[in-house]
Amino acid sequence: MFATFPPPPHLSRYVRMFWVFEHEVPQGEAYVYRSMADGCAELIFNYRNRFSPLTGTQGAGFSHLHAQTSRHSRFITHGSFGIFGAYLYPTALPALFGHSSAALANNMPDLQSIMGRDGIDLEERIITARYHHQRVEILSGYLTELVTRRKQETTAVQIAVQTILSANGMVNIQDLAASISLSTRQFERNFKAGAGFTPKLFTRIIRFHRALEAYGQFDGNLTGLAYECGYYDQSHFIHDFREFSGYLPGEYFLGRPEGIEYRE
């Protein structure tokens, strides 16, 4: 079961959505989930069982921040699970938590490292909540407190991120910089500080995510999908897809990729 919940309007600058993913795993079997490269970040709460990383040492606790990442990762659990998450814009990290997006990129710190004692309390409240709507209310309330405390105006980088997402990554960086009255160099510097990646890398990852949405609808025409997602040619598409997912496109769309149940 996979379900999403919209954020309250006053959090829509920071939260794209809240989500829940539950899955029953047959007794004695393992379940492997593969997270893809993503230009946005997530707060993750494992309220039923937990995942351990198959590579590296991060993300082994019951809750953590999965910051925006330019690479895929694999996680394993033994038994049925339930995950509650908040899908955040990358600019939410400095705006809400006061941490540099660039410093957090490609990292998965536990919540105590990000929020201090609040992170421990928040984890306990969300994991022990009985219903999903309660989890949404608890996390919305905490994030609302942070918004009220910091009271930041909308930044040029937030506008740029929204523009890139709305266009599925198909934007011209120089034109985007000019639209917010910055030189290309200024824009690139500010964007990386606020969103964690260079504009070029961010747009590549967003185009890749547009391609992922074709799962279940792919007709085998790689060239057509590549052009539809803004790639110059099929080889460019294959290169990015493999870099960000670890799969060739055919393996992903026509095979049985890891952790795909939430898309089904």
C-alpha positions in Angstrom: 0.0 0.0 0.0 1.3 3.4 -1.0 -0.6 6.6 -0.2 0.1 10.3 -0.2 -1.2 13.3 1.8 -1.0 16.9 0.8 0.7 19.4 3.2 -1.3 22.2 4.7 -1.0 25.4 2.5 1.4 27.2 4.8 3.9 24.3 4.5 3.6 23.9 0.7 6.8 26.0 0.1 8.7 23.3 2.0 6.8 20.0 1.8 5.9 18.5 -1.5 3.8 15.8 0.2 3.6 13.3 3.0 3.5 9.6 2.2 3.1 6.1 3.6 4.5 2.9 2.2 3.5 -0.4 3.8 4.3 -3.9 2.5 3.8 -7.4 3.7 6.9 -9.6 3.3 6.6 -13.4 3.5 8.0 -14.9 6.7 11.7 -15.7 6.4 12.2 -13.6 3.3 14.1 -10.4 2.8 13.0 -7.3 1.0 15.5 -5.0 -0.8 14.6 -1.4 -1.7 16.6 0.7 -4.1 16.3 4.5 -3.7 17.2 6.4 -6.8 19.1 9.7 -7.2 16.7 12.5 -6.2 17.0 16.3 -6.2 14.6 16.5 -3.2 15.0 15.4 0.3 12.9 13.2 2.7 12.3 12.8 6.4 12.0 9.0 6.9 10.3 7.2 9.8 10.3 3.4 10.0 7.4 2.7 12.3 7.3 -1.1 11.6 10.6 -2.8 11.3 13.6 -0.9 9.9 15.9 -1.1 6.9 19.7 -1.5 7.0 22.0 -0.2 4.2 23.6 -2.8 1.9 26.3 -0.2 1.2 27.8 2.3 3.6 26.8 2.7 7.2 24.2 5.5 7.1 20.4 5.2 7.5 20.4 2.1 9.8 18.1 3.7 12.5 14.4 4.0 12.7 14.4 7.6 11.4 16.7 9.8 9.4 17.0 12.6 6.9 17.6 11.3 3.4 19.0 14.4 1.9 19.0 15.0 -1.9 21.3 12.6 -3.6 23.0 12.1 -7.0 23.4 8.4 -6.6 21.3 5.3 -5.9 21.4 3.3 -2.6 20.2 -0.2 -1.6 18.6 -1.1 1.7 17.4 -4.4 3.1 14.8 -5.5 5.8 13.7 -8.9 7.0 10.0 -8.8 7.6 7.0 -6.7 6.8 7.4 -2.9 7.1 5.7 0.5 7.3 7.4 3.8 6.4 6.1 7.3 6.9 7.9 10.1 5.1 7.8 13.8 4.2 9.0 14.7 0.7 10.8 18.0 1.1 12.0 20.6 -1.4 15.9 20.8 -1.1 15.6 24.4 -0.1 13.7 23.3 3.0 16.9 22.1 4.7 18.4 25.5 5.3 15.0 27.2 5.6 13.7 24.9 8.3 16.7 23.3 9.9 19.5 25.9 9.4 21.8 23.4 7.7 23.4 23.9 4.3 21.9 21.9 1.5 25.3 21.6 -0.1 26.8 20.1 3.1 23.9 17.6 3.5 23.8 16.4 -0.1 24.4 12.7 -0.5 24.2 12.1 3.3 21.6 10.4 5.6 22.1 11.8 9.1 19.8 10.7 11.9 17.3 13.1 13.2 19.1 13.9 16.4 22.0 15.2 14.4 19.7 17.5 12.5 17.2 18.5 15.3 18.9 17.7 18.6 16.6 16.5 21.3 13.5 17.4 19.2 14.6 14.7 16.8 14.4 12.0 19.5 11.0 13.2 20.7 9.6 13.5 17.1 10.7 10.0 16.2 9.0 8.5 19.3 5.7 10.4 18.7 5.5 9.4 15.0 6.5 5.8 15.4 4.0 5.2 18.2 1.1 7.0 16.5 -1.7 4.6 15.6 -3.0 6.3 12.5 -1.4 7.9 9.4 -3.4 11.1 9.8 -2.0 11.5 13.3 1.6 11.2 11.9 0.7 13.9 9.3 -0.6 16.2 12.1 2.4 15.6 14.4 5.0 16.3 11.7 3.0 19.2 10.3 2.8 20.7 13.7 6.5 20.4 14.3 7.4 21.9 10.9 4.9 24.7 11.4 6.8 25.6 14.6 10.0 25.8 12.6 8.4 28.0 9.9 7.0 30.3 12.6 10.3 30.5 14.4 12.3 31.4 11.3 9.8 33.3 9.1 11.8 33.5 5.9 10.8 35.2 2.7 10.6 33.3 -0.5 14.1 33.1 -2.1 15.2 33.2 -5.7 16.5 29.6 -5.4 13.1 28.4 -4.1 11.5 30.0 -7.2 14.1 28.4 -9.5 13.6 25.0 -7.9 9.8 25.2 -8.4 10.3 26.3 -12.0 12.6 23.4 -12.8 10.3 20.9 -11.1 7.3 22.3 -13.0 9.1 22.0 -16.3 10.4 18.4 -15.5 14.0 19.7 -15.8 13.5 20.9 -19.3 14.8 24.5 -18.8 17.6 26.7 -20.0 19.9 27.6 -17.1 21.0 30.9 -18.6 17.4 32.0 -19.3 16.4 30.9 -15.8 19.2 32.9 -14.2 18.2 36.0 -16.2 14.6 35.6 -15.2 15.6 36.2 -11.6 18.1 39.0 -12.4 21.3 37.0 -11.7 24.3 36.3 -13.8 24.8 32.6 -14.7 27.7 32.4 -12.3 25.9 34.0 -9.4 22.9 31.8 -10.0 24.9 28.6 -10.0 26.7 29.6 -6.8 23.4 30.6 -5.0 21.6 27.5 -6.3 24.2 25.1 -5.1 24.2 26.7 -1.6 20.4 26.6 -1.4 19.5 23.4 -3.2 22.6 21.2 -2.7 23.5 20.6 -6.4 24.5 22.7 -9.4 21.5 23.7 -11.5 22.8 21.4 -14.3 23.0 18.4 -12.0 19.6 19.2 -10.5 17.9 19.5 -13.9 19.5 16.2 -15.0 18.1 14.4 -11.9 14.6 15.9 -12.4 14.6 14.8 -16.1 15.5 11.3 -14.9 12.5 11.3 -12.5 10.2 12.3 -15.4 11.4 9.1 -17.1 10.8 7.0 -14.0 7.1 8.0 -14.1 6.8 6.0 -17.3 7.0 2.7 -15.4 4.0 0.5 -16.2 3.3 2.5 -19.4 6.6 2.0 -21.3 6.0 0.6 -24.9 9.6 -0.3 -25.5 10.5 2.8 -27.5 13.6 4.2 -25.7 14.2 6.9 -28.3 10.6 8.2 -27.9 10.9 8.2 -24.1 14.3 9.9 -24.3 13.0 12.8 -26.4 9.8 13.1 -24.3 11.9 13.6 -21.2 14.2 16.2 -22.8 17.2 14.2 -23.8 19.1 14.9 -26.9 19.5 11.3 -27.9 19.0 7.7 -26.6 22.7 7.3 -25.5 22.5 10.4 -23.3 19.3 9.0 -21.8 20.8 5.6 -21.1 23.9 7.2 -19.5 21.9 9.3 -17.1 19.5 6.5 -16.3 22.2 4.1 -15.4 24.1 6.7 -13.4 21.1 7.7 -11.3 19.5 4.3 -10.9 22.1 1.6 -11.4 19.8 0.1 -14.1 19.8 0.2 -17.9 16.3 1.6 -18.9 15.3 -1.8 -20.4 16.2 -3.5 -17.1 14.0 -1.1 -15.2 11.0 -0.8 -17.4 10.8 -4.4 -18.7 12.2 -6.3 -15.7 11.4 -6.5 -12.0 13.3 -3.7 -10.4 13.9 -3.6 -6.6 11.3 -1.9 -4.4 8.9 -1.1 -7.2 5.7 -2.1 -5.4 4.9 1.5 -4.4 4.7 2.5 -8.1 2.2 -0.4 -8.7 
